[in-house]
Structures are given as structure tokens and as C-alpha cells.
């Protein structure tokens, strides 16, 4: 799945979560001290930024199917090797990287199993593979409150719970299926503060991701009903949303 939106819109919608998540994700992955690393589904570069600080921009590569995201990542990390492409056909040679990571992207892969096999193919033997996806099934994703409100207005929504990686054990099975050894799973949580309801609601109106796209497809009356339900579900004043992701790490 490609996000055909401006990088700035994605930053407003998910960047405030993906940036802090990238830091704890990299820490939990126990990456090698040095080497080349790949960010699969790099988007505008939340994880790329953390990897660049850790390994140096010239040791980091990224790939994404969205042309707008690739352009943004190029601008933000001019020394990194950022390419346009998909996880299912990574544009890199075998055994190129010492670590390959995918943050919040496995559930958007057209074929997650193929994507995991590609991640292993481009990783040197003994290198690290790691992936994380929000816990949509457990209702602990940043979008879970929004999906609860949308479900009260619309029948048959895409709340992302059916996607690979959205439930406990999915990512570990995926890495094992790709041939990884020493697979470990854990949970990663981040907390994001909002000054007021509009600070939270505004990003959903930008048409980003399944949540934003479904909201944009509604008529004016239904959009208002979803907003009203969100107001009921969230506190009045400043509040904090804690989001939790499933994470898995394996060895190529």
C-alpha cells in the first residue's frame, strides 16, 4: 500500500507517534554496533532519523513505494541511500545489510510473507531483522479511539485488525516463516500529549491512512457524527494517548 499524501500530512497524523516509537524500537532490536542498515517502508523518515544518528547517514538506506515520501526522505537525509520500491521486491543485492527494520509497515505490505523473505535476503547471515506494528486487535493503536467512533456510525469499517502484524504472535511467525532464528517478541509503548481535542482531531481530516481515507469518504452528516462520538470518548482538556505496538526481532 502506497500513501499518496504529502509527507507533512503524514507527519501530523502519525509522525508524533512514529518518531518516539522509532527510538524504543531501535533500542529493543539490539542492533550491531556498526554496519549498514535498511529502513523498509521508510516513509518521510522517522526511523531513518534514529538510524542515521546511530550509524551515520551514509550507512543508512531506505525504501518506500510512495514517491512523495521518498522525495521527503531524500531532502531530509541527503546522504542516505533512499530508493523508490516495495518491500516485496527490495531494490538491493543479497547480504547487503547488517540490520533490516520495518516500522509500522508490515500490515501495509501486499504480501507480508514475501516482504519478510526479502528483508532476510538483503540481510547478511547473522544480521538482525526487526519489525513492529500497532496492536490494532487489542485496541491499543493510536487510531483505536477513532475506529471505535467510526464503527458506531458506519458498518464494515477497515479498522486494520485483519492485517498481518496487528495481533500478538503475527510478527514472530512472519520472521520464523522467512527463515529467521532466535526470534523474540515484545511490546513497545509510547505516550503522546494533546493540548485539546482539535489537536487530536485535525490530523484525521487530512485523508491519511485507512482512518483518514474512510473519514474523507463519508458525507458531511456522518463525518459530524463521528466527530461527535470522538468528543464523547476523549477527555475535555489536555490528555495523553498511550499507544502500544507488537515488535519482533530475529537473526538472519
ROLUM-847678 format. One record per residue: residue in three letters; x, y, z of N, C-alpha, C, O in turn. Coordinates in steps of 0.02 Angstrom, whole numbers, padded with zeros to 5 digits, always signed. Atoms other than C-alpha are relative to their C-alpha. Example, Ala and Ser with C-alpha at 12.3 -4.5 7.8 and 13.67 -1.06 7.14 Angstrom:
<sites>
ALA+00045-00059+00000+00615-00225+00390+00045+00060+00000+00097+00059+00033/SER-00042-00059-00003+00684-00053+00357-00039+00055+00037-00014+00110+00045/
</sites>
This chain:
<sites>
UNK+00042-00060+00000+00000+00000+00000+00044+00062+00000+00089+00069+00041/UNK-00037-00062+00004+00067+00169-00050-00042+00058+00027-00102+00061+00014/UNK+00035-00057-00028+00021+00329+00044+00008+00059-00048+00062+00089-00052/UNK-00003-00054+00048-00021+00458-00089-00020+00065+00033-00070+00096+00014/UNK+00012-00062-00037-00014+00606+00030+00066+00036+00010+00119+00006+00003/UNK-00061-00039-00014+00109+00744+00071+00032-00026+00064-00001-00047+00110/UNK-00037+00023-00059+00244+00699+00195-00021+00040+00062-00023+00012+00117/UNK+00019-00041-00057+00190+00844+00305-00066-00024+00031-00075-00021+00092/UNK+00064+00026-00026+00014+00771+00319+00011-00063+00040-00019-00072+00093/UNK-00015+00061-00037+00084+00603+00371+00034+00017+00066+00020-00014+00118/UNK-00034-00021-00061+00197+00689+00497-00050+00021+00054-00044+00003+00112/UNK+00051-00023-00048+00046+00772+00578-00042-00057+00025-00061-00058+00084/UNK+00044+00055-00018-00055+00612+00578+00035-00053+00043+00012-00070+00097/UNK-00033+00056-00033+00071+00478+00630+00069+00016+00025+00096-00019+00068/UNK-00068-00016-00018+00239+00563+00647+00011+00011+00074+00064-00006+00101/UNK-00008-00012-00071+00209+00614+00826+00002-00064+00041+00024-00064+00098/UNK-00006+00066-00031+00194+00429+00868+00061-00039-00027+00098-00069+00011/UNK-00052+00041+00030+00316+00351+00745+00070+00023+00020+00116-00018+00023/UNK-00066-00025-00019+00461+00463+00797+00021-00027+00069+00076-00056+00074/UNK-00021+00029-00063+00463+00414+00982+00001-00077-00001+00041-00108+00033/UNK+00000+00073+00006+00419+00235+00935+00065-00025-00031+00091-00077-00012/UNK-00062+00020+00033+00572+00228+00822+00057-00007+00050+00098-00053+00044/UNK-00054+00002-00049+00686+00263+00969-00003-00063+00043+00048-00097+00053/UNK+00005+00060-00042+00618+00123+01079+00005-00063-00043+00028-00115-00019/UNK-00005+00056+00046+00606+00007+00927+00074-00018-00013+00093-00076-00009/UNK-00071+00011+00013+00791+00028+00887+00035-00028+00062+00077-00072+00058/UNK-00030+00025-00061+00838+00002+01068-00018-00074+00012+00025-00114+00030/UNK+00022+00069-00013+00735-00158+01083+00028-00049-00051+00034-00109-00036/UNK-00025+00045+00053+00806-00228+00919+00071-00023+00013+00095-00070-00019/UNK-00070+00019-00017+00982-00238+00995+00041-00008-00065+00064-00062-00082/UNK-00035-00002+00064+01066-00189+00833+00076-00005+00010+00101+00009+00064/UNK-00073+00002-00005+01251-00215+00795+00028+00070+00012-00005+00120-00001/UNK-00031-00064-00017+01371-00078+00849+00015+00042-00062+00017+00103-00058/UNK-00017-00036+00062+01413-00033+00668-00024-00042-00059-00043-00100-00051/UNK+00020+00035+00060+01369-00079+00490-00052+00039-00040-00070+00094-00022/UNK+00052-00030+00042+01242-00040+00354-00068-00024+00022-00077-00082+00040/UNK+00068+00017-00023+01057-00035+00398-00051+00023-00052-00040+00073-00087/UNK+00053-00015+00048+00897-00033+00295-00065+00013+00037-00085-00024+00081/UNK+00066-00018-00025+00732+00053+00337-00051-00016-00054-00056+00019-00104/UNK+00050+00022+00049+00594-00040+00244-00066+00036+00012-00092+00035+00068/UNK+00059-00041-00009+00442+00069+00213+00016+00062+00041-00017+00077+00090/UNK-00029-00054-00041+00540+00219+00274-00046+00060+00008-00037+00099+00054/UNK+00042-00059-00004+00403+00347+00241+00041+00063-00002+00093+00065-00036/UNK-00039-00062-00001+00462+00526+00274+00063-00005+00042+00106+00040+00039/UNK-00064+00009-00032+00597+00457+00388+00003+00000+00075+00055+00018+00103/UNK-00003+00002-00074+00550+00437+00572+00053-00048+00024+00095-00031+00066/UNK-00050+00049-00020+00652+00278+00590+00068+00015-00032+00120+00005+00000/UNK-00062-00018+00034+00781+00337+00463+00040+00050+00042+00102+00046+00044/UNK-00033-00051-00041+00820+00484+00578+00038-00033+00058+00095-00015+00072/UNK-00032+00033-00057+00858+00370+00727+00058-00042-00024+00111-00043+00008/UNK-00054+00041+00027+00961+00251+00621+00059+00042-00023+00116+00022-00015/UNK-00053-00044+00023+01059+00395+00545+00041+00026+00058+00102+00032+00052/UNK-00035-00024-00059+01103+00461+00717+00043-00056+00029+00098-00044+00055/UNK-00036+00057-00030+01156+00288+00773+00058-00024-00044+00112-00038-00018/UNK-00050+00030+00044+01253+00228+00620+00035+00049-00046+00088+00034-00075/UNK-00026-00048+00049+01286+00385+00517-00043-00002-00063-00060-00057-00086/UNK+00045-00002+00058+01181+00443+00368+00025-00040-00060-00015-00068-00097/UNK-00026+00035+00058+01298+00364+00241-00001-00076+00008+00016-00113-00038/UNK+00006+00072-00012+01269+00193+00320-00073-00023+00000-00088-00081+00014/UNK+00071+00014-00003+01080+00202+00308-00031+00001-00069-00015+00045-00110/UNK+00039+00002+00062+00966+00153+00164-00073-00004+00018-00091-00026+00072/UNK+00071+00003-00010+00779+00167+00146-00036-00013-00065-00011+00003-00119/UNK+00040+00013+00060+00644+00111+00026-00073+00010+00018-00095-00008+00072/UNK+00071-00012-00011+00462+00162+00008-00036+00004-00067-00007+00029-00116/UNK+00037-00003+00063+00326+00144-00126-00031+00068-00015-00055+00079-00070/UNK+00030-00066+00009+00264+00323-00101+00052+00050-00026+00102+00062+00007/UNK-00047-00047+00029+00352+00448-00215+00008+00063+00043+00062+00091+00048/UNK-00004-00060-00041+00308+00594-00101+00042-00012+00063+00079+00032+00085/UNK-00040+00016-00059+00385+00505+00049+00074-00008-00018+00117+00014+00019/UNK-00069+00008+00022+00542+00458-00048+00032+00068-00011+00089+00079+00009/UNK-00026-00068+00012+00563+00640-00102+00015+00035+00067+00066+00068+00074/UNK-00010-00032-00065+00542+00699+00078+00060-00029+00036+00100+00007+00066/UNK-00058+00032-00033+00666+00571+00145+00065+00020-00033+00115+00030+00002/UNK-00060-00024+00036+00791+00622+00010+00020+00069+00026+00079+00082+00039/UNK-00014-00068-00022+00776+00803+00065+00025+00002+00072+00070+00041+00089/UNK-00017-00001-00071+00790+00763+00250+00065-00036+00015+00101-00018+00062/UNK-00061+00041-00012+00932+00636+00236+00038-00007-00066+00040-00062-00095/UNK-00032+00000+00066+01032+00683+00080+00057-00050-00008+00074-00068-00064/UNK-00056+00047+00005+01175+00563+00122-00024-00073+00004+00015-00119-00008/UNK+00026+00068-00004+01063+00412+00147-00020-00025-00069-00034+00014-00114/UNK+00017+00032+00064+01027+00289+00006-00075-00015+00000-00096-00070+00017/UNK+00072+00007-00001+00840+00316-00014-00025-00018-00071-00008+00017-00119/UNK+00022+00023+00065+00754+00221-00155-00076-00010-00002-00108-00024+00049/UNK+00071+00014+00011+00580+00204-00228-00008-00075-00015+00026-00101-00060/UNK+00010+00071+00012+00519+00024-00218-00046-00030+00053-00071+00005+00096/UNK+00045+00035-00046+00417-00106-00124+00038-00050+00043+00093-00071+00026/UNK-00030+00049-00045+00454-00223+00019+00004-00069-00032+00049-00108-00017/UNK+00003+00066+00031+00408-00372-00089+00053-00009-00054+00065-00065-00076/UNK-00053+00003+00050+00547-00331-00214+00052+00054+00016+00058+00103-00020/UNK-00047-00051-00023+00681-00235-00120+00056+00011-00052+00086-00037-00076/UNK-00049-00016+00052+00799-00145-00241+00073+00000+00025+00110+00048+00015/UNK-00068+00007-00028+00958-00207-00154+00024-00071-00011-00016-00118-00017/UNK-00029+00066+00010+01078-00352-00177-00005-00043+00063-00020-00018+00117/UNK-00001+00046-00056+01085-00506-00067+00054+00019+00050+00106+00046+00032/UNK-00051-00007-00053+01177-00493+00100+00031+00069+00002+00092+00075+00011/UNK-00026-00069+00002+01194-00304+00091+00003+00033+00069+00048+00073+00081/UNK+00008-00037-00062+01142-00251+00266+00014-00042+00062+00005-00103+00063/UNK-00012+00033-00064+01191-00291+00444-00064+00000+00043-00069-00038+00091/UNK+00065-00001-00034+01014-00249+00502-00052+00028-00047-00039+00075-00085/UNK+00056-00022+00042+00847-00228+00415-00062+00006+00044-00082-00041+00077/UNK+00056-00013-00045+00699-00149+00504-00060+00026-00039-00054+00056-00092/UNK+00062-00024+00030+00517-00113+00463-00045+00026+00055-00072-00014+00094/UNK+00042-00031-00052+00422+00009+00575-00068+00018-00029-00073+00058-00075/UNK+00069-00017+00018+00232+00015+00555-00013-00008-00074-00047+00033-00105/UNK+00008+00009+00072+00237-00056+00379-00022-00070-00020-00051-00079-00073/UNK+00016+00069+00019+00214-00246+00381-00074-00007-00017-00091-00042-00065/UNK+00072+00008+00012+00024-00230+00391-00025+00035-00063-00082+00026-00084/UNK+00018-00032+00063+00025-00123+00234+00033-00034-00060+00021-00014-00117/UNK-00030+00037+00056+00129-00245+00131-00053-00040-00038-00098-00069-00007/UNK+00046+00040+00040+00035-00325-00013+00007-00074+00016-00043-00111+00018/UNK-00014+00069-00018+00118-00490+00034+00052+00000+00056+00112+00000+00042/UNK-00048-00004-00056+00195-00485+00209+00051-00057+00001+00108-00045+00019/UNK-00047+00055+00000+00273-00657+00191+00056+00012-00050+00115+00000-00035/UNK-00050-00016+00050+00362-00605+00032+00044+00057+00024+00104+00057+00012/UNK-00039-00056-00026+00415-00443+00115+00050-00022+00052+00107+00001+00053/UNK-00046+00026-00051+00490-00537+00262+00057-00039-00031+00115-00035-00010/UNK-00053+00038+00034+00584-00654+00145+00049+00047-00034+00109+00034-00034/UNK-00044-00049+00031+00653-00503+00052+00044+00034+00053+00103+00047+00041/UNK-00039-00030-00054+00708-00424+00216+00058-00047+00020+00114-00024+00031/UNK-00053+00048-00017+00804-00583+00257+00050-00006-00057+00110-00012-00044/UNK-00045+00008+00058+00877-00595+00080+00054+00054+00000+00112+00040-00015/UNK-00048-00055+00004+00959-00424+00091+00041+00008+00063+00085+00051+00067/UNK-00036-00004-00064+01023-00454+00269+00054-00054+00002+00041-00112-00014/UNK-00055+00048-00004+01192-00536+00296-00014-00053+00053-00047-00039+00103/UNK+00007+00052-00051+01196-00701+00391+00025+00024+00067+00081+00051+00073/UNK-00017-00025-00066+01197-00661+00575-00025+00070+00014-00022+00094+00070/UNK+00027-00067-00008+01118-00491+00545-00069-00002+00032-00099-00055+00040/UNK+00063-00006-00037+00962-00428+00633-00057+00021-00046-00049+00066-00087/UNK+00062-00021+00030+00785-00418+00565-00048+00019+00056-00052-00015+00106/UNK+00048-00022-00051+00653-00322+00663-00058+00035-00032-00051+00069-00083/UNK+00061-00031+00026+00475-00264+00635-00046+00017+00058-00046-00017+00109/UNK+00050-00016-00050+00338-00179+00734-00063+00027-00034-00059+00058-00087/UNK+00066-00021+00025+00152-00145+00706-00044+00016+00061-00040-00019+00111/UNK+00045-00017-00055+00022-00062+00817-00046-00059+00017-00064-00099-00026/UNK+00045+00052-00023-00088-00177+00921-00073+00021-00015-00109+00044+00030/UNK+00068-00017+00020-00249-00148+00824-00051-00048+00030-00105-00028+00051/UNK+00046+00049-00026-00329-00310+00882-00016+00013+00073-00073+00005+00095/UNK+00010-00014-00071-00305-00264+01064-00027+00069+00015-00037+00087+00073/UNK+00027-00067-00010-00370-00087+01037+00049+00048+00031+00029+00095+00066/UNK-00050-00043-00030-00206-00006+01086+00039+00041-00051+00093+00066-00035/UNK-00031-00041+00052-00161+00082+00923-00019+00073+00011-00069+00087+00045/UNK+00019-00070-00005-00161+00272+00910-00070+00014-00028-00105+00058-00005/UNK+00063-00011+00033-00314+00258+00797-00059-00037+00032-00115-00031+00008/UNK+00053+00043-00027-00414+00140+00909-00062+00038+00022-00118+00016+00010/UNK+00058-00040-00020-00525+00276+00983-00039+00024-00060-00100+00022-00061/UNK+00034-00022+00062-00561+00345+00810-00040-00057-00031-00097-00047-00052/UNK+00035+00056+00030-00606+00173+00745-00062-00020+00040-00112-00041+00011/UNK+00058+00014-00041-00723+00146+00891-00057+00048-00018-00115+00028-00023/UNK+00050-00049+00019-00813+00306+00846-00026-00013-00071-00087-00009-00083/UNK+00020+00013+00070-00815+00265+00659-00046-00061-00003-00094-00061-00041/UNK+00040+00062+00000-00886+00092+00696-00071+00012+00025-00117-00024+00007/UNK+00067-00016-00025-01032+00171+00787-00044+00035-00052-00104+00041-00043/UNK+00036-00036+00053-01081+00264+00628-00004-00039-00064-00054-00036-00100/UNK-00006+00035+00064-01025+00153+00484+00007-00076+00012+00042-00097+00058/UNK-00005+00073-00004-01045-00035+00459+00057-00025-00045+00067+00001-00100/UNK-00051+00031+00041-00900-00141+00398+00061+00043-00013+00086+00045-00069/UNK-00058-00043+00010-00756-00020+00426+00065-00041-00004+00067-00099+00017/UNK-00067+00029-00001-00572-00059+00397+00035+00029+00061+00063+00084+00058/UNK-00033-00023-00061-00505-00046+00574+00070-00029+00007+00100-00024+00060/UNK-00068+00026+00006-00342-00132+00522+00013-00061+00044+00070-00085+00048/UNK-00010+00058-00043-00371-00277+00642+00013-00064-00040+00041-00112-00013/UNK-00008+00061+00041-00371-00403+00498+00069-00004-00033+00084-00054-00065/UNK-00064-00002+00035-00198-00354+00438+00054-00039+00038+00054-00041+00099/UNK-00055+00039-00030-00043-00462+00469+00044+00047+00042+00066+00099+00018/UNK-00040-00039-00045+00054-00396+00617-00040+00036+00054-00012+00061+00103/UNK+00043-00037-00045-00095-00321+00707-00018-00038+00063-00051-00010+00107/UNK+00017+00040-00058-00110-00462+00834+00063-00032+00029+00115-00038-00005/UNK-00057+00032-00034+00006-00547+00959+00021-00062-00038-00020-00102-00059/UNK-00028+00059+00033+00120-00676+00879+00007+00005-00075+00045-00034-00104/UNK-00003-00005+00074+00096-00619+00699+00070+00012-00025+00094-00022-00070/UNK-00066-00019+00025+00266-00539+00678+00052-00054+00013+00096-00065-00029/UNK-00046+00054-00014+00360-00680+00762-00008-00057-00050+00041-00084-00075/UNK+00013+00052+00049+00277-00807+00648+00026+00021-00069+00051-00021-00107/UNK-00023-00025+00065+00319-00698+00499+00075-00007-00007+00100-00030-00058/UNK-00073+00005+00003+00504-00690+00540+00023-00073+00000+00069-00091-00036/UNK-00017+00071+00001+00511-00876+00578-00014-00031-00068+00025-00072-00093/UNK+00017+00026+00066+00424-00913+00414+00049+00021-00054+00058-00013-00104/UNK-00050-00025+00047+00556-00810+00324+00068-00034+00010+00114-00024-00029/UNK-00062+00037-00013+00692-00921+00400+00044+00030+00054+00101+00009+00061/UNK-00040-00030-00054+00750-00814+00546+00004-00047+00059-00040-00088+00070/UNK-00009+00039-00062+00817-00893+00705-00001+00048+00059+00000+00109+00051/UNK-00002-00039-00062+00816-00835+00886-00052+00056+00001-00038+00112+00021/UNK+00053-00051+00005+00651-00744+00859-00027+00016+00070-00044-00030+00108/UNK+00027-00024-00064+00592-00641+01008-00054+00052-00013-00050+00090-00062/UNK+00054-00048+00007+00433-00540+01031-00007+00041+00063+00007+00018+00118/UNK+00010-00044-00058+00393-00393+01144-00053+00052-00018-00078+00055-00074/UNK+00045-00056+00010+00279-00243+01165+00039+00065+00009+00084+00070+00050/UNK-00032-00066-00004+00332-00062+01138-00055+00052+00008-00104+00052-00029/UNK+00051-00051-00012+00233+00086+01206+00029+00070-00001+00086+00082+00019/UNK-00018-00071+00000+00239+00274+01181-00060+00041+00022-00117+00019+00014/UNK+00053-00045-00024+00138+00417+01256+00005+00066-00036+00059+00096-00040/UNK+00002-00063+00037+00085+00570+01156-00051+00047+00032-00108+00027+00045/UNK+00043-00048-00033+00012+00726+01233-00037+00044-00051-00009+00062-00103/UNK+00040-00044+00041-00127+00831+01156-00024+00059+00043-00046+00049+00099/UNK+00021-00059-00037-00169+01009+01208-00076+00005+00006-00102+00029+00056/UNK+00073-00004+00001-00352+00994+01161-00026-00048-00054+00012-00077-00092/UNK+00030+00047+00047-00474+00891+01058+00019+00015-00072+00035-00031-00110/UNK-00013-00018+00070-00444+00987+00896+00072-00019-00020+00084-00035-00078/UNK-00068+00021+00013-00258+00949+00910+00002-00074-00020+00042-00094-00062/UNK+00006+00071+00016-00305+00764+00904-00040-00012-00063-00021-00053-00105/UNK+00047+00012+00055-00448+00775+00778+00027+00025-00067+00018-00009-00118/UNK-00022-00030+00063-00366+00886+00646+00036-00047-00047+00019-00049-00106/UNK-00036+00045+00044-00244+00755+00578-00044-00052-00034-00027-00076-00089/UNK+00044+00049+00032-00388+00635+00543-00036+00028-00061-00061-00010-00102/UNK+00034-00032+00057-00461+00761+00420+00045+00008-00061+00024+00037-00111/UNK-00049-00010+00054-00305+00754+00310+00000-00057-00052+00038-00054-00100/UNK+00005+00055+00048-00352+00592+00220+00057-00049+00002+00070-00083-00048/UNK-00058+00043-00006-00201+00495+00284-00021-00068+00028-00059-00072+00076/UNK+00008+00068-00024-00204+00305+00305-00073-00023-00005-00116+00016-00024/UNK+00069+00024+00003-00360+00195+00313-00048+00042+00042-00106+00053+00021/UNK+00044-00041-00042-00430+00303+00454-00020+00064-00036-00079+00079-00042/UNK+00015-00063+00033-00416+00468+00362-00038-00008-00065-00082+00032-00081/UNK+00034+00012+00063-00472+00396+00196-00073-00017+00011-00117+00006-00027/UNK+00070+00018-00014-00629+00322+00272-00040+00060+00024-00099+00067+00007/UNK+00034-00061-00022-00672+00485+00358-00015+00045-00059-00070+00073-00065/UNK+00008-00043+00059-00647+00581+00195-00055-00025-00046-00086+00015-00081/UNK+00051+00029+00045-00765+00461+00104-00071+00009+00027-00119-00003-00010/UNK+00066-00008-00029-00910+00499+00222-00032+00066-00022+00002+00114-00041/UNK+00036-00061+00011-01044+00627+00192+00006+00046+00060+00030+00026+00113/UNK-00009-00050-00053-01050+00785+00297-00034-00020+00065-00006-00010+00119/UNK+00037+00019-00061-01181+00719+00418+00036-00055+00038+00044-00051+00099/UNK-00035+00055-00034-01088+00556+00454+00067+00022+00028+00087-00001+00082/UNK-00063-00025-00027-00923+00647+00474-00012+00037+00066+00027+00030+00113/UNK+00017-00036-00061-01006+00758+00603-00017-00048+00057+00000-00036+00115/UNK+00017+00050-00051-01074+00605+00694+00062-00034+00028+00067-00047+00087/UNK-00062+00030-00022-00902+00526+00700+00037+00048+00046+00062+00028+00099/UNK-00033-00050-00042-00828+00686+00769-00034+00006+00067+00000+00009+00119/UNK+00038-00006-00063-00965+00699+00900+00015-00060+00046+00023-00052+00106/UNK-00014+00060-00040-00933+00520+00956+00071+00003+00027+00082-00018+00084/UNK-00069-00007-00024-00746+00555+00969+00003+00048+00059+00040+00037+00107/UNK+00003-00048-00055-00784+00705+01079-00023-00035+00064+00002-00021+00118/UNK+00027+00036-00058-00883+00589+01194+00052-00049+00029+00053-00060+00089/UNK-00047+00051-00022-00742+00461+01202+00064+00028+00031+00099-00007+00067/UNK-00064-00029-00022-00599+00581+01241-00012+00053+00055-00066+00082+00059/UNK+00006-00050-00052-00566+00697+01390-00009+00070-00030+00006+00081-00088/UNK+00012-00068+00023-00612+00881+01378+00064+00041-00009+00074+00073-00060/UNK-00059-00043+00001-00446+00962+01418+00061-00036-00027+00054-00082-00067/UNK-00061+00034+00022-00265+00912+01388-00003-00073+00019-00026-00091+00073/UNK+00001+00072-00015-00245+00724+01377+00057-00034-00035+00089-00007-00080/UNK-00055+00040+00027-00120+00589+01336-00027-00065-00029-00068-00099+00002/UNK+00017+00064+00031-00140+00443+01216+00061-00045+00005+00115-00028-00019/UNK-00053+00049-00003-00034+00291+01255-00014-00054-00052-00067-00085-00051/UNK+00008+00049+00054-00008+00176+01105+00052-00055+00008+00109-00042+00028/UNK-00044+00058-00008+00067+00002+01105+00005-00039-00065-00045-00050-00100/UNK-00013+00038+00061+00146-00094+00962+00028-00068+00017+00064-00076+00066/UNK-00034+00065-00002+00192-00277+00940+00066+00007-00036+00071+00042-00087/UNK-00066-00004+00032+00375-00299+00898+00032-00069+00001+00023-00108+00048/UNK-00036+00063+00004+00480-00447+00843+00069+00011-00028+00080+00054-00070/UNK-00069-00004+00021+00666-00472+00819+00025-00071-00015+00010-00117+00022/UNK-00028+00065+00018+00757-00615+00732+00069+00008-00030+00092+00064-00043/UNK-00067+00000+00029+00927-00663+00662-00002-00035-00067-00030-00089-00074/UNK-00001+00028+00067+00958-00695+00478+00046-00061-00003+00053-00092-00056/
</sites>
